[in-house]
Amino acid sequence: MKPQPITLPNQLAAALRSQRTLRGMTQAEAGANVGLLQKTVSAMETSPERCSIFSLFKLIAALDLQLVLEPRGPRRNTGVEW
């Protein structure tokens, strides 16, 4: 799997959903592996800005992924406001 640069919450949601479906897992199956409810996994995939970091790490573990932080490079004006 090629690393995916993720700089926005909606990109994270799409990447998590993609990885879950590639593994042939339902939201309920992914959540059950680490003690998350299906509705929590659904919320992470649809409204990632509202998820807790604790739930995020649980889902990352359920999908056998890891989080890697690295510098972006030169700062660019993306027009995105937080």
The 8 nearest C-alpha neighbors of each residue, nearest first, counted from 0:
[[1, 2, 3, 18, 64, 21, 14, 17],
 [0, 2, 3, 4, 14, 18, 64, 5],
 [3, 1, 0, 4, 67, 5, 66, 14],
 [2, 4, 5, 1, 14, 0, 10, 11],
 [5, 3, 2, 6, 10, 71, 11, 7],
 [6, 4, 10, 7, 11, 3, 8, 14],
 [5, 7, 4, 8, 10, 11, 9, 71],
 [6, 8, 10, 9, 5, 11, 12, 79],
 [9, 7, 11, 10, 47, 48, 12, 6],
 [10, 8, 12, 11, 7, 13, 47, 46],
 [11, 9, 13, 7, 8, 12, 5, 14],
 [10, 12, 8, 14, 9, 13, 5, 15],
 [11, 13, 44, 9, 15, 10, 14, 47],
 [14, 12, 16, 10, 11, 15, 17, 9],
 [13, 15, 17, 11, 16, 12, 18, 10],
 [14, 16, 18, 12, 17, 13, 19, 11],
 [17, 15, 19, 13, 14, 18, 44, 12],
 [18, 16, 14, 20, 15, 19, 13, 21],
 [19, 17, 21, 15, 16, 20, 14, 22],
 [18, 20, 16, 22, 17, 21, 24, 15],
 [19, 21, 23, 22, 17, 18, 24, 16],
 [22, 20, 18, 23, 19, 17, 24, 16],
 [21, 23, 20, 19, 24, 18, 62, 17],
 [24, 22, 20, 21, 19, 25, 18, 28],
 [25, 23, 22, 19, 20, 28, 29, 26],
 [24, 26, 28, 27, 29, 23, 20, 19],
 [25, 27, 29, 37, 28, 40, 30, 24],
 [26, 28, 37, 30, 25, 29, 31, 36],
 [29, 27, 25, 31, 30, 26, 24, 32],
 [30, 28, 26, 27, 32, 31, 61, 24],
 [29, 31, 35, 27, 32, 28, 36, 33],
 [30, 32, 34, 28, 33, 29, 35, 27],
 [33, 31, 30, 29, 61, 34, 28, 35],
 [32, 34, 31, 30, 35, 57, 61, 58],
 [33, 35, 31, 30, 32, 36, 57, 29],
 [36, 34, 30, 31, 33, 39, 37, 40],
 [35, 37, 39, 38, 30, 27, 40, 34],
 [38, 36, 27, 40, 26, 39, 30, 41],
 [37, 39, 41, 36, 40, 42, 26, 27],
 [40, 38, 42, 36, 41, 37, 43, 35],
 [39, 41, 43, 37, 42, 38, 26, 30],
 [42, 40, 38, 44, 39, 43, 37, 45],
 [41, 43, 39, 45, 46, 44, 40, 38],
 [44, 42, 47, 40, 41, 46, 45, 50],
 [43, 45, 12, 41, 42, 47, 46, 16],
 [44, 46, 42, 43, 47, 41, 12, 9],
 [47, 45, 42, 43, 48, 49, 44, 50],
 [48, 46, 43, 49, 50, 8, 12, 44],
 [47, 49, 46, 50, 8, 43, 9, 51],
 [48, 50, 47, 46, 51, 43, 42, 45],
 [51, 49, 47, 43, 48, 52, 54, 55],
 [50, 52, 53, 54, 55, 49, 48, 47],
 [51, 53, 55, 54, 56, 50, 57, 49],
 [52, 54, 51, 56, 55, 57, 50, 58],
 [55, 53, 57, 51, 56, 52, 58, 50],
 [54, 56, 52, 58, 57, 53, 59, 51],
 [55, 57, 59, 53, 58, 54, 60, 52],
 [56, 58, 54, 60, 55, 59, 33, 61],
 [59, 57, 61, 55, 60, 56, 54, 62],
 [58, 60, 56, 64, 62, 57, 61, 55],
 [59, 61, 63, 57, 58, 62, 64, 56],
 [62, 60, 58, 63, 59, 29, 32, 33],
 [61, 63, 59, 60, 64, 58, 19, 18],
 [64, 62, 60, 61, 59, 65, 58, 18],
 [65, 63, 59, 62, 60, 66, 61, 58],
 [66, 64, 59, 67, 63, 60, 56, 62],
 [65, 67, 68, 64, 59, 56, 60, 55],
 [68, 66, 65, 69, 2, 64, 4, 3],
 [69, 67, 66, 70, 71, 4, 5, 65],
 [68, 70, 71, 67, 72, 4, 66, 5],
 [69, 71, 72, 68, 73, 74, 67, 4],
 [72, 70, 69, 73, 74, 4, 6, 68],
 [71, 73, 70, 74, 75, 69, 4, 68],
 [74, 72, 75, 71, 70, 76, 77, 69],
 [75, 73, 72, 76, 71, 77, 70, 78],
 [76, 74, 77, 73, 72, 78, 71, 79],
 [75, 77, 78, 74, 79, 80, 73, 72],
 [78, 76, 79, 75, 80, 74, 6, 7],
 [77, 79, 76, 80, 75, 81, 74, 7],
 [80, 78, 77, 81, 76, 7, 6, 75],
 [79, 81, 78, 77, 76, 7, 6, 8],
 [80, 79, 7, 78, 8, 48, 77, 6]]
